[in-house]
Amino acid sequence: MNHFDLTAHAWLDLFQSGKATPQEAADAVLQRASQVNAKTNAFIRLNDKVRAQGGPCPVAIAIKDNICVNGHLTTCGSKILEGFIPPYDACVVEKIKAAGGIILGSANMDEFAFGSSCETSAYGPARNPWALDRVPGGSSGGSAASVAAGQAVWALGSDTGGSIRQPASFCGVVGLKPTYGRVSRYGLIAFGSSLDQIGPITKDVKDCAKLLAIIAGFDERDSTSVNVPVPDYAAALVKDVKGLRIGVPKEYFIDGIEPDVLAAVQKAVQYYRDHGAVIVNVNLPHTEYALATYYIIATAEASSNLARFDGVAFGLRAAPSKVRKNPLMDMYEETRARGFGDEAKRRIMLGTYVLSSGYYDAYYLRAQKVRTLIKQDFENAFQACDVILSPTSPTTAFKVGEKISDPLAMYLSDVFTIPANMAGVPAISLPCGFDRSKLPVGLQLMARPFAEDVLLRAAYAYEQATGWHRERAVL
Amino acid sequence: MTTFETVIGLEVHLQLKTKTKIFCGCRNEFGHEPNTNVCPVCLGLPGTLPVLNRQVLLDGVKVGLALNCTINNFVKFDRKNYFYPDLPKGYQISQFDLPIARQGYLDIVVDGTSKRIGITRAHLEEDAGKLVHDAVNNGSLVDYNRTGTPLVEIVSEPDLRSAQEAYEYLTALKLTLSYLGVSDCDMEKGSLRCDANVSIRPVGQEKLGTKTELKNLNSFSALKRAVEFEVTRQTGVILSGGQVVQETLLWNDDQGAAVAMRSKEQAHDYRYFPEPDLVPFTLEANQVQLLREGLPELPYVKLARFMARYGLNHYDAFILVQDQGLASFFEVCVKAHADAKKVANWLIGPLMKEMNERKKSFIGMSLTPQAMVAIIQKVETGVISNVIGKEVLALVLDTGKAVDAIIEEKGLAQVSDDEALGKVVDDIIAANPAAVAEIKGGKTGAIGFLVGQALKKMQGKANPKKINEILSRRLQDV
């Protein structure tokens, strides 16, 4: 195996035994990242050099471009944040740095995390390391591609409706969206504030547990972070699923799932059954409304969150050559017209519309009520099971350009990941095989709030038994 | 001819003087260089999040309780979305459907009659920054220091029927709020700001007329002038067959006129929705009870008590309660000096004169009740005259020295010695034969003139009663 393909825990073993130093490791990964970035475009910006500072986990990491790093350009994959250099670290970045983490650069993403393919990035689409004519998924496509291509040991992504899990699935890596409130959002440039979570994207489940342990925990700067103790995630990594109740919701096994995806996921169900888990049928009856309500709530919040990109205090400022209304309105309109891409504009308009006077009750308020029902679905289902299993996405990675002009088809890529965000529950995606084109398939597991340890246990046992995580893309 | 009734409701913004801003750790202070009292949170930098300053919540509850409101224990914030350069996030964090306080009232007195004015709501929100116009090349600059200053917005019912009532309401509101110690309540400095919604309707009509909103009312008198102007304008519009247009008007106090800012068509759709960055929570019931118990005696309750307990008239009691410190001082003094009316006179007269000259409220004066009472007693017992008493008060305030020491050092004690005073009186009689002749002729009014001359000669140190006695005696002898 190539050095750049090593997991964080493998590197840590090498550091421990003196066979490598953190600096050597970081240099090797950075070199790989530089070599292949022209192919993957996983990084929007790569640092020229890296320096190991010491610390318990001195591992090279890719940071999604919507997570603020003090003194480093942070642009959310958008032109409108041109020149924005945060004067502070996101909470997760502080924690990464405190652990000795070595930041490689900014990972590519859909603009403001609006997308499922990484094609809406203002810095060009990222590519899937398994097939460069295909998308890596999104919005954390750069993070997932960088890990899959050996351009980073691991990465941070963010997940509002599947933006960690779907690209993890497409790129054959592990991605976990924590419980809402498990990881501080301080320093994450907001998309849908009530849905966003930062989470790890890694080469295997053990790394996932390790990175989650670094970033999880209460932060008083984020009022939505929850003050519950962080369990020992490493202790959850046992190869035993006996007695674990695994719920299979029929609402997630619908028409439109690619046969190879369905087959791979069904094999995973069989694995759990064979190893002593109890497979139960559960119902999540409001699943069919999740996508529609998500696009009301997420866009409503986004339209407000993106109002601050107005050309006044930071980022891009543009003005038309001729006065149209008045200098201030002209500046606002020109800045936002030039700074935002099509998908950002679409979502801002959708969100503005659903919050408008006279429409609020019919859309936003009703969507919130449906959201409560979706949450209750999960509460009910978790009476009967410990983990809910489904495909991460109905398909494997699609071709670049295939869905970009059909937003609804694109949105369907997240149909299985969105409910976990709506309910605030944790969910993980891990490799569960390949389709006939040798494209990775992802398995999604969901659990009760703050039961990330249960997810990690179920995922780890399966991963260790099947070994899908050892497969690497060849570039 | 139709007669019209004026309908006014006021929206008052009160800046709270908490140590830090409402959603970040910046100091809540004024007077800093532009954009130096800011942080990533109040600048609304991408990725930052608000955290509620709990003191703001407690102060908001106090305001609600003082205005006899029902407190909403479920604390929730909302976003009010609009674009303006002084609003760095593109939305203001405010409270929409669940204000911290609602359905209260405030009693005011107009022309001797008490009237109850409804308070619709009081809610918490953050202040915006300040634009400095035409600062550079016709451009504007933004100072974000004020951004995130905690505000309570207090909205009255449309219960006010004249500019005078609006004035009295604002006066009473300011006085009540000033007792809570949560704000400077200073209109000049902008810690108390007022907008007025004004409409008129034919007398007897139930339905409200179309209202306009007056902004930029920077003083109590400006409020009165602006409302009067607007009522006259609306009356003129309607009488000439026109219709009042719903719009926001900017009052220009120098020109005594209002100009349109924006019409209803241009009005913002604020797209309120719950602030997802702040988790709603429930205020413990006993917390509200503790705050209720901790409220000070409010000014109008105090006023009534001063009248009943100390026999003060409304005028004196009203003046005393205007300054919470002075009112408390009065009560301590009265414990050592039973003549409440006399104490009140000393406070309202000489002491307030000194406060005005020093441009200070009572809290800024270094005066002990012992000193005040000592001065009053020295005057009563004739040790010093009334005039010298006032002088001693000024010296106590200037030097902080004891009353006795000042009288001693400056030799201010009154001369009551018959012999010394007799000599002075003799001199005055000798020097004013004309006045003496008048008195002899029955015009006793001139006695006062002679007494005054004697006092003047004694530089105020003579006991006027004594002078009067001696003078009367001597005049009989002459």
Interface residues (C-beta under 8 A of the other chain):
Chain A: N66 I67 C68 T74 C76 L81 F84 P86 P87 Y88 A90 R185 Y186 G187 L188 I189 A190 G192 S193 S194 E220 R221 D222 S223 T224 A300 E301 S303 S304 L306 A307 R308 F309 D310 V312 A313 F314 L328 Y332 T352 L355 S356 S357 Y360 Y364
Chain B: P40 L43 G44 L45 P46 G47 T48 L49 P50 V51 L52 R79 N81 F83 P85 P88 K89 G90 Y91 V142 Y144 D269 R271 Y272 F273 P276 D277 L278 V279
